[in-house]
Amino acid sequence: MNNYECRTCGKCCRRFTMIAIFKEDVERWINESRNDILEKLKFAGDEKQPIIEAWFNPKTRREYIYCPFLKKKGSDWSCSIHKTKPKMCRDYICRKYKK
């Protein structure tokens, strides 16, 4: 991450409609009482091999077009759950803006 500078274009968050959610993400959100995040997940599988998918509208159970936590601010985009965003999002590096 040392050679990366986010340009807040939002392309990474709009690119992925379905992302992998890890058990550590779910456990963190449970501990943080983040029901606003947990309600947008779809659980399947079993305890040994859970399958967790995101992001689903809790009312319709339909998949969101892009991350519901991505917010537009002027010409920039920001993550409204940045401090607790999923591991997949934290680890993602936009190759376009690599220094």
Steps between C-alpha positions, in 0.01 A plus 500: 500500500803731524497571127129570470299817526120482489351751257147460645360425155277220636574272204620215719182505708275527196688228313419214736133420545559185705790487743639235732434556866725322745406354836724761668294776337175355632645449848628860507161637391320292762737633769448855370120451490501598131157367411490752214775295335393153616148541361644539149671160503377166371603191698513146362706186545574355841721573802804324349475679169276804522419693188445868557407731216447875492316735424127432509209733562350382833145577384503346153794255545617609156864569436604867501647633174808616695602535863222673697764663723662690214396863514555777244638827633535753220726340241647257757371177647544389860438186703257559784632189681869571429618429857339154501477413129540136389843340475462467123454877474785581739739278305400625155757715319391690193769419242406810301629734770802302613801735528 
